[in-house]
């Protein structure tokens, strides 16, 4: 009865008890809590992406899992970025922080106080952008341009010539197999994983 009277008193004062309770919960949201809400909200993420995000939580931010989001500040982010860069490499450090940035952006939009204002108003990962602290990582080249194909094809043919004859088992040498694999990908359009999964079989 006392609790009911207290709730009625808050309502009479223009306070929404439910929003107040949600605000109190949001203040205690940890990194793990936010990631769980993130996963529920982002239903279209690919399984591989979700797996990678989960690994960042378990590895890159293992000691932050139970830390409240509001307690993670810019200085902590900058130090962790540098630590990951030295221990796991620049590319990994950047990817981990891009994930953390996405998680904070989600939290800024998701968690509000009783008046509908964002509880988290700052994304601490933005410190890396403002201080130009992101590592410069050379992008992988995934496409061979048309004018590069002749040189690429010549290199594959040279690989085949170096291969020589098949070994004693009757199978082609490793260099020849690699050359065949590359040409198979080129002429069929198969993905690398699909081409690699095919079995080699000798036909009499």
N, C-alpha and C positions, 0 to 999 in steps of 0.2 A: 504494500500500500504506500509506503514511504517512497519507493522507487517510482511508482506511478505518479505520485504527487510531484516528484522532482521533474519527471518528464513533462507533465502538464505545465509546470512552471516555466520550463525552457521554451515550450511551444508558445506559451503566452507572451514570452519575451522575444518571439520571432526567431528562435533558434531551432534548427532542424536536428533533432537528436540522431536521426539516421545518418545525416551528412557529417555530423560531429564524430560519430563512431567511425565512419569511413575515413575521415581525416586522421583520427588517432591511429587507425590501422596503417594508413599510407605512410605515416611518419616512421613506422617501424619496418617498412619494406626493405628487405635485404636484397643483395645482388641475385641470390638464388630465387627469391620470391618474384622479383621482376622478370627474370628469365622464364619462369613458369608461366606468368601472365603473357609474356611476349610470345611464347610458343602457342598458347591457346588462341591469341589474336591473329597471328600470322599463319593462317591455315594453308597458304599456297606455297610455303617454302619447301624446297626439294629435300628429300631425306638426307642427301649428302651435305647440304647446307646446314641442316639441323645438327647433323653429327659433328661437323666442324665447329659450330657454335658451342655445342656441349663440351667439346674438347678444350675450347678456350676457357670455359668456366672451370673445368677440372684441372687444367694445367697452368695456363697463364694467370688465372685469377683464383687459384685454389685457396689462398689465404684470405681472400676477400669474400668468399661465398656467404658468410654469415654477417658481413659488414653492412650496415644500413647505407642505402644509396646517398642519403643526405650527408653522410660522413666521408664520402669519397670526394676529395678535393683536387684541384688542378695540380698542386705540387706532387701529390701521390701519383697522379696519372703520368706526369712527366718523368718521375723517377722510375716507375714501372716500365714505361716505354724504353728508357735507356737500358734498364736491366735486361729486358727481353731481347733487345737488339744485340747486347754483348753475349748473352748466353744462348740464344736460339736463332739469331740472325735478323738482319734488318727487315726482310720481307715478312717474317713471322710476326715481328713486333708491330709492323704497320697493320697487318691483317687483324691481329688481336685488338688493337685500338680502334679500328674501324667497326668491329663488332661491338665494342663497348660504347662507342659513340651512337650507334644505332639503338642500343639498349637504353641509353639515357634519353635519346630523342623520343622513344616510345614512352618512357616514364614521365617525361615532361607533359606529354599529351594525355596520359592515362590517369595520373594521380592528382586529385584536386582537393582543396580544402572545402569547408562547409559553404563558402561563398562562390564556389566554382572557379577559384583561382589555382593555377598550377602550384603544387607544393615544391616542385623542383624547377627552378627558374633558370638554372645555368647548366650547360653541358661542359663538364671539366675537361673533356677531350679536346675541346676547341682551343685549349692552351697550345696544343701541338701545331695547330694551323697558324695561330697568331704569332707564335715565336718561330715559325718555320722549322719546327723540330722533326717533321716527318723525314724518314730516311729516303734517300733517292735510290730507287730500285729499278734496275733495267727491266723493262717489260719483255716477257718472252715473245718471240716471234712464232706465230702459229700458222701463218699463211705464206706460201711461196708465191711470189709475184710472177706474172707471166714472163717478164724479161729475164727472170732468174731460172726458169725451168731448164733451158739448154745446159747451163753449167751444172745444175743439180743432177740432170739425167746423165751427163758425162761422168760425174763423180760416182753415181750408182753403177754405171757400166765398168768403171775402173775398179770398183770394189769386187765386182763379179770376176774380172780378169785376174785379180790378185788371189781369188779363191782357189783357183786350180781345179784339180779333179776331185770327185767325191772321195770320202774316206773309206776305210775298209768295210764299214757297215753298209755301204751303198748309198748312204745319205749324203747330201751335199754338205760342204764345209759350212762353218758358221757364217763366214763372210757371204757366201753364196745365198744362204738362207735369208740373211738380212737384206741383200739386194732384191731377192724375190719378194720379200715382205713389203719393201718400199714400193716396188713396181705394182704389186697387187693393190696397195692402197691408192696409188695414183690412177690406175686404169679402171678400178671398180668403184671408187668413192667410198669404200668401207671405212668405218671408224677404226682407229688404231686398236681398240680393245676387241672389236669384232674380227679384224684380220688376224690378230694374235691368237684368238681362240680356235682358229681353224687348224685341223690336223693335217700333217704332211703324210701323203701316202704314195708309195711308188706304184706306178701302173706298168705292167708288162706289155 
